[in-house]
């Protein structure tokens, strides 16, 4: 297990992208819409650490509610595991609460689930693993798809 990425809720993705570019020289290497979650994800490499900017695409999405309640900023820490299904069973057997009834398909073609923050020291914690059956989403060449 290792840290896979840091999720950051963004209320102004243009300003956040500019900030990460200026601070780390980081530009998006992948942009992906996850329609089922009402979110657009912007993946950046900040010196070997993946940052996932999360932009709400619907007003009732979890990210929109998070920003409304807590404001923009740190949203979650995500840990890569060999099998989300096995980790899910393990945390449930330990009596820990999850926000999902089972792992589900998330961004980057991964199976994901979240621990309840109250069972993780107040930190929303995601576990993710590759989903061999997931469709592969092409990555960008480091430029914003809609920018010229």
N, C-alpha and C positions, 0 to 999 in steps of 0.2 A: 504494500500500500504506500502511496505517496501523494503529495498535493498535486492535483491535476490543474486546477485553475482557481482564480479568485473572481467571484461574481460581483459586479458593481451595478446597482440600479442607477440609471441615468434619466434625469429629467430634461437634459439638454445634450443630446448625443453629439451634436456638432461641436459644442464647446469642450466636451470631454475628449473627443477625438483630437481636437487641436491641442489640448493640454498634454495628453499622452505623447503626441508627436513631438511637442516642444521639450518635454521632460526626458523622454526615453528614445526618441526617434522612432517610436512605435506607430505603425500604420496597420489598418485591418488587413489580415491575410485571409479572412473568411467572414462573410456576412450571411446569415441564415435566418429565415422566418420560421418560427415554430407556431403555426396557426392554432394548433390545439391549446397552446398556452397563452396566446395573444401577445407574443413577444418577438422582437427581432434581436438577434444576438450578433455582436461585433467582436470577433476574436482578435486579440493583439498579442504580440510577443514583446514583453518589456524586459529585455535582458535575460531571456531564458525562463521567465515566469509568464504563464498565460493569464491574461486578463480577459474576462468576458463581460463586455458592456451589455446591459440588458435594457432594451427600449420597449416600452409598452406600445402595442399596436391596437389595443382595444381598451376602453375606459374601465372595463370590469376585470381586467387581467390581474393576476397576483402581483405583478410588478407595479401596475398603476395603483393598486391598493397599498402596496408597501410604500411607495413614494408619497402618497397622500397621508399616510399615517406617520411615517418615520422620516420622510425626506429622502433625497438621493444619497448614494454612498454605498458602503459595504453592504452586500446582500447575503452572500454565502461563501463558504469555503467548500471546494469540491475535492474529494479524494478518489483517485483511481484505484479500483480493485479488480481482481481477476474475474469475478463473477458477481454482478449486482444481485442475482437471485440468491446466491449463497450468503452474501453479506446481509441481505434482507432477512433471510431465515435466522441468521445468527443474532442480529439485533433484536428481532422479535422474541427469540428464545431467551434473551437477556432481560426481557420485559420492557424494552425501550419502545417508545411510541414513534411511529412514522407518520408522515403527512400523506403518504400514498398507501393504497391497499395492496399494491404490488409494484415492482419495478415497471417503468414505462419508457417508451421511446422519447428521448430528449434531443437536444441539439447535438451536432457533431456525430450523428449516427450512433449514439450511445444509449444504453439502458441506464436509467437513473432512478433514484428515489431520495427522499429527504428525511432526516431525523427531525423530530419536533425540537425546536430550540430549547424548550424547558428540560429536555433530556440530554442536551449537549452543551451545558454551561452557558446558555443564552445565545449560542451561535447556531444559525441555520446551517446545517451540514448536509452536503450532498454526497452520495456515493455513485460512481459511474463506472461502467465497463463497456468495452466494445460490444456492439450487437451485430453478430455476423449476418443476420438476416435484414439489417437495416439498409435502406437505399443510401448510396454514397452521394453526398452533396458536393458538387465541385467547389474547389476553393478559388478565391480570387487571386489575382497576381499582385496583391498588395495595394491596389488602388480602389477607391470607393466605386462601386458599380455605376452609380448615377452621376458621378463626377467626370468632367472632361477637362 
